[in-house]
């Protein structure tokens, strides 16, 4: 057995410096890695020799990539070329579009930990609509209120958690709690930054999809992202222009929905509602567990699972969870059963929820008619009336923008404004969500959401979710399920 290091992330400034100092006259590109790996299936040579060949013949490697990826259709080869991208000066609204691409990695500047100082994007649509000054005035008003809230929330938090405040090591955490509630006042136009790691296949898809969005900022992002990467791996990034499918499908679906606009909703929106789950979920999960650990076909496993009495079913699931720890991922068999929730969430909550990219998350536009989420701490310091007055002014500007550029109106809305989300996830993913978001250290908004989701989910799959909870409650729950005798 041989394990050889083929490459690793290196800062681009260092690459340029080394290239300049060594007078290296050939391209340094991840294309050689992808080309070498593409040849593994058809060459008797060891892969390290294939890499060496690709390094000495870059143009030949590029030709091979073009043939394999675009002519033969083996797009996964492009996944071996990876980029680290600094994304600076984008709006929170655009970040939601960027982070829809689930097979990438993102680390974003957090509004929970960083105090923002009137940093926001002025969308091109506001300029075109003649609303630039009104937009700047409105977002400035929101930011002033944000700082006003923080100055009042900070002493409230320190007083409420006086015992924690006595230890100076907790100061940053307590200040963060004040920031995370004050941020409900700032706009989705707020400027942020993130680090993104993305392979060439997903990079090409991102370029194409964002070029098709109606937001001018999204199209500019696509252009700048392409300009930053096109010369590094030209053989792996070819189709970057918006397609008719991406340009027209969503628009045409909206037009179709308008034909039913006269129909009224049958029920008011709810914060958390389980709309669907796998029928007989515990039985289906049990069948998957039996299948993975036996030589039986699935029909036989399902038959055995249906025949089990409650005691035997519990014994099966206890076997699964007996040795699990809070940091362990539950068995993949639990992906066999699913749940779908309709959620009404604040922008602040959605910013965290969207990080769970293995779930299927379909969201509507932000809608002032759904109301806003007011942090309890803002009520506690007696600033709810001022907060709602700020929201009322914001909604008025939103209405003006919507009349001229409906696709850009959300820029002026705040982190408190809500949208509806349809979220489908497996029981395994719900375990992951719960461990992280139903934990005492999680932000209160998404913690409340996760706890409600878990409560409803347990009703339809109690055995499968036997040990689902936040990390902080795991030890107590595990002890309850497995009491020492």
C-alpha positions, 0 to 999 in steps of 0.5 A: 500500500502507498499513500502519496500526497498529491497536492494541498491548498496553497495561498495564491499570493505564495504561488505567484511569489514562488513563480516569480522568484523561480522564473517558472515559465509554465502554468501552475494549474489544478488541471494537471491533477484532474487530467492525471486522475482522468487517465487512471481508468485507462492507463497501466501507469501508477497515478503519481507517474500520470501526475508527473506526465501531466505536469510536464505537458500542461497543454496536452493535459488540458486537451485531455480534460476538454475531451473527457469532460465535455466530449465524453461527458465525464464531468466528475473529472472536473471535481478534482480541480479545487479553488479557494475563493475570497468573496468580499463586499457582497450582500446578505441577499446574494449570499443566499443564492451563492450558498444554494450550491450544496457541494461547496464549503463556505465560511461567512462573516457572522453577524452574531460575532461582528458588529457591523458599521453601516456596510451595505450594498446599493443595488443597481436596481435602486439607481435605475428606479430613481430610489437610490437616496431613499434606499440609502436613507432607509438602510441608514435608519435601520443601521442607526437603530441597530447600533442603538439596540446594541448599546441597550441590549449589551447592559441588559445581557450582562445584567441578566447573566451576571454570574457569567459576566463576572468572568472576563473570559465570557465578555465576548460571548455576552456581547455576541448575544447582544449583537445577535439580537440587534442584527434583526434590525439590519437589512439584507443589503448588509455587506458581508464576506465569505471564504468559499472552496469550490471544485471546477464542476460546481464553479461552472454551474455557479457561474451559469446559474447566477448569470441567469438571476434577475439581480444585477449583483448576481450577474456581476458576481458571476462575471467577476468570479469567472474573471478570477478563475478562467485563466487558471483552469480553462479546460474545465470551465466552458459553459458559463453563460445563462441558459434558457432553462435557468433564465425562463423556467422560474419566471414561467412558473411564476406566471403560471401561478398567477392564473390561480392568484384568485384562490385564497389560502385554506389556512394561515401560515404556521411557524413549523408544520410537518406536512409529510413523513415516510409512512410507517417510518420506524418499520421502514428504518428497521427494515433498512437496518436489517438489510444492511446487517444481514444477507436477506433481500429487502422484501424479507427485511420489511416483512420481518420488521412488520412482524416485530412487536414493540419490545423487539423493535425497541431492542433493535433500535437500542442496539443501534444507539447503545454506544453512540456519542453526541459527536457520532453520525447516526447510521446511514440506514436512517436516510431511508426515512424522510420528513418534510416541513413547511417553515415560516422563518426569519432571515436571521434564522434562514441564514443558519438553516440554509447551511444544512445543505444535505437537506432539500431546501426550497424557499419563497421570496421574503414577504412582509405579509408574513410579519416579523420575528422580534427577539424576546430581548428587544421586548424585555428592554421595552423597545418593541414599539420602536422596532415595529415603527422601524419595520413599518417604515421599511415595509413602506419603502419595500412597497415602493421598490416592489412596484418598479423592481420586485426582484430587488425589493428584498434588499431593503428588508431586515433580518427580522422579515420572514419567508416560507421554506419547504424543507425535506430531510432524512431522519439522519439529517434531522439528527445532525440538525438537532445536535447542532441547532437544538443545543443550548449554545445555538442561537435562540431563533433556530434552536426554537425552530429545531426543537419544534421540528423534532417534537413533531417528528418524534410523533411519527418515528419515535424509535428512529429518533430515540436519541435525537436532541441537542448536544447539551442534552445528549448525556441525560437522554442517553442515560434515560434510554439506557439506565444503568442496572 
